[in-house]
Amino acid sequence: MSVDLSNLIQLNKSHVKPAAEVLVRAFHDYALALYFIPDTAKRDGISPDFFRVAIGYCLKYGEVYATSENLEGIAIWLHSDYFPMTFWRLIRSVPLSVMLRFSTRGGARMRHLGEFIYETHMRLAPFEHWFLETIGVAPEFQGEGYASKLMRPMLARIDKEGLPCYLDTNDERRVSLYQHFGFKVLEKSTIPGTGLNIWAMLREAHST
């Protein structure tokens, strides 16, 4: 697997809003979002800020790539040195207006969920690694190889660094996709009080 990120676009602050909109559409029917915010209008109101927080944080402390300037797909990567997201890093990387909107529109409801996911991550991956925080492809481009285009070059670089890569997903349909790229399930658990499952997955470094 060759290390060539030149075919991807590394995003900057000007991309935050349109990239968030792509991820909103990519995760529109994600089980976790449907559970916490079943009302479509309310979900559409809070989801853009949820992704703006993740993108803004990782623009400063990680790396965010798109398949092209058309933003067919977005991948957000974070080194373990900057995980979990801390309050002080958030206020240095995300506009206060975005954080306030996210909190007042219902983001606080998801805090306990985030704590469970963070604790699971830190328990299962207490070593140096990369974290595939989010990957999403716009619905009209799904099934056309954009996820592969986003993942393969970065995974090759991570292999070159000799590091594993961690991710988690609430969508069982994505488990086999990630297994195709060499990830293995570390643990399947149920998020307390929700009945929703989460799959924690790890990809060991491949020799190059």
N, C-alpha and C positions, 0 to 999 in steps of 0.2 A: 504494500500500500504506500504510494508515494506521498510525500509531504508537500503539498502545493495548495496553499490557501489563496493564491492569486486569482482563482476563478470565483472567489466569494467577495462580497462587499463587507468590509468592517464598518459597522455603523457608528454614527456620532450623534450628538445631541439633536441635530436637525431631523434625525430619523425617528425620534422617540414616539411621536404621536402616530405617524402612519404605521410604524412597526407594531405598536400596541393594537391598532385597529385590525391588523392582519391576525394577531394572536387572539383577539376577541372572537373573530369569525372562526378561527381554527378550533377554538375550545367552546364554542357556543353551547354544545350539548354535553359538555363534560360532566360526569356524574356528580363530582364534588360541587361544582357551581350550581347545578340543578337542586342539589340537596339543601344548600345553605341559602340560596336565593331563588326559590321556585318561580317567583313572579318575573316574567320576561322583561318587563319595562325596568324594574329595579335592577335586575341582573345586567341589563345593557347599560345602566347608568354607572354601576360600580366597576364593571370588568375593565374598562379602559384604564382606570387609575391603578387597578391591581397590576396590570402589565407594565404601566409606566413606572411603577415603583421598581419592579424587577429589572426592567431594561435600564433605568437610570442608575441603579446600584451597580449593575454589571458593566455599564459603560465605563465607570470609574474604577471598579475593583476587579473586573473580569474582562471578558471579551464577548461581543455580540456580532453575529454575522448574518447576512442575508444571501440568498442565492443570486440576486442581481439587484440593480437599482429599482426593478419592478416589485421587489419584496414578495416574491412568491412564497418564500418560507423564511423563518427566523429561527436561529439557534442561539441560546444564551448559556455561556460557560463561566464557571467560577472556580478558582483554585481554592483548596481547603484552607489556605491561610486567611481567607476573607469570609469564611463561613463559620457560624451563621451571621446573617445580617445583624449588625448592632445598631442601636439608636444613633450613636454619634456618626457612624459611617452613613447611615440613611440621611441624616440632615445635611451631610456634606455632598450628597450625590443626587438627592431627589428634591424638587421644589417643595417648599412648605405647603403651598396651596394644594398640591397633589396629595400629599400625606394627610392633610386635614379633610379633604373631600373623601378620600378613601375611608378614613376613620368614621366620619359622620354619616356616610351613606351605608354603613353596615360592615365595614371592614373589621371592626372589633369583634364581630360574631365569629370570625374565622381565626381569631388569635389562638384559641385553645387548640384548634386543629393544627395550626402552624407549629405550636410548641410540641405537639406529639410527633409531627413529621421531623422537626429538627432534632428532637431527642433520639428518635429512631436512627436518623442519619449519623449522628455523633457516636451512638453506641455501636453501630455496625461498621463504621468507617472512621476509626480514631487515628488513622494514619494519613500521611500526605497523599493527596489524590486530586483529580479534577472532578467537578460536579457538573453534569449536564442539567442545568437548572430548568430549562424549558426548551422544547423544540416544537414548532407548529408550522403547518403548511396551510395556506388559504384553501378553502374547500374546493374551489374550481381547479386547483392544481394538484390535489391529492391523487396518489396512485401513479404519478408521472416521474418518480425518481428524485424529487426534490429533497426528501429527507436524507437519502443516500448522499446526494451532493453536499448537503450541509454537514453530515457526520463524518464521512470517510477522511477528508483531509485533516480535520482536527484530531480524530482518533489516531491517525498516523503520527501526528506531532506528539501526542501524548505518549504513544508507544516509544518514540524516539527519546522522550524524557524518562522513560522507564517507569511511568506512573500508572496506577489503576484509575478507572473512571467510575463514578457512582451516579445513579439516578434513581428516582422513584416515580411510580405511576399509580393512578387510581383506576386506570382503564385496562381491563384484562386483555382487550384486543391488541393493545400495544406491546404486551409482554413478548409475544412471538416476534414482533418486529425488532425489538431490541436484542432478542436472542440471536437473530440473524446477524447482528453486528458484533456478536461475541459476549454480550452481557449474560450473566447467570443470576437467577433469583437467589438472594440471600435469605429473604424472609417474606412471608405473606402474613399480614396482620390486619386486624379490624380496628378502625379508628373508633375509640371509645364513644359510646352514645350515638353513633351514626349508622351502624350496620354496613358502612362502606369499607371496602378492602383497600389496602395499599401494598404494592409489590416493591420491595427494595432490591435493587439489582446492582451488580458490580461486574466490571470488565477488567480483568487483569491485563497488565501490559503484555503485548505480543512482541516477540523477538523480531527485530528488523534486519 
